[in-house]
Amino acid sequence: MAISKTQHVSYLGKTLDFNNAYIKVSSLSGNKTTMNLVVDIFDTKDGLKISGMVCGFVHDPNESVFKQAYEYLKTLPEFANATDC
């Protein structure tokens, strides 16, 4: 499970565009209500890691936490309009 979206990464004063970057939740940790995510962003599915982030959200313990994690990511401005892949 992952999502895909064009990502813009600044490097040495320049902005690099990665079309259809592969965005994957690498790890989850938390408790019954709150989850912390480590999100890695790759240039392609089997490519190089270009960025990453850590974030958290409140989840429903009766639903798939991975599905909720990706749905939550798509609510963030940096991943708005991302597509499932």
WOQUI-V102833 format. One line per field, one symbol per residue. phi: phi as a letter, one per 40 degrees, with the letter a starting at -180 (. if undefined). psi: psi as a letter, one per 30 degrees, with the letter a starting at -180 (. if undefined). burial: I if it has 24 or more other C-alpha atoms within 12 Angstrom, else O. Layout:
phi=???
psi=???
burial=???
//
This chain:
phi=.abbacbbbcafgbbbbbcfccbbccabaibcbbbbbbbbbbcadbcccbaaabaaacbcccbcccccccccdcccdcbdgcbca
psi=kllklkkkkkkhglkkkjkhkjjkjelklaaffkkkkjkkklelegakkflllklllkljfflkeeeeeeeeeffkefgkglkk.
burial=OIIIIIIOOOOOOOOOOIOIIIIIIIOIOOOOOOIIIIIIIIIIOOOOOIIIOOIIIOIOOOOOIIOIIIIIIOOOOOIOOIOOO
//
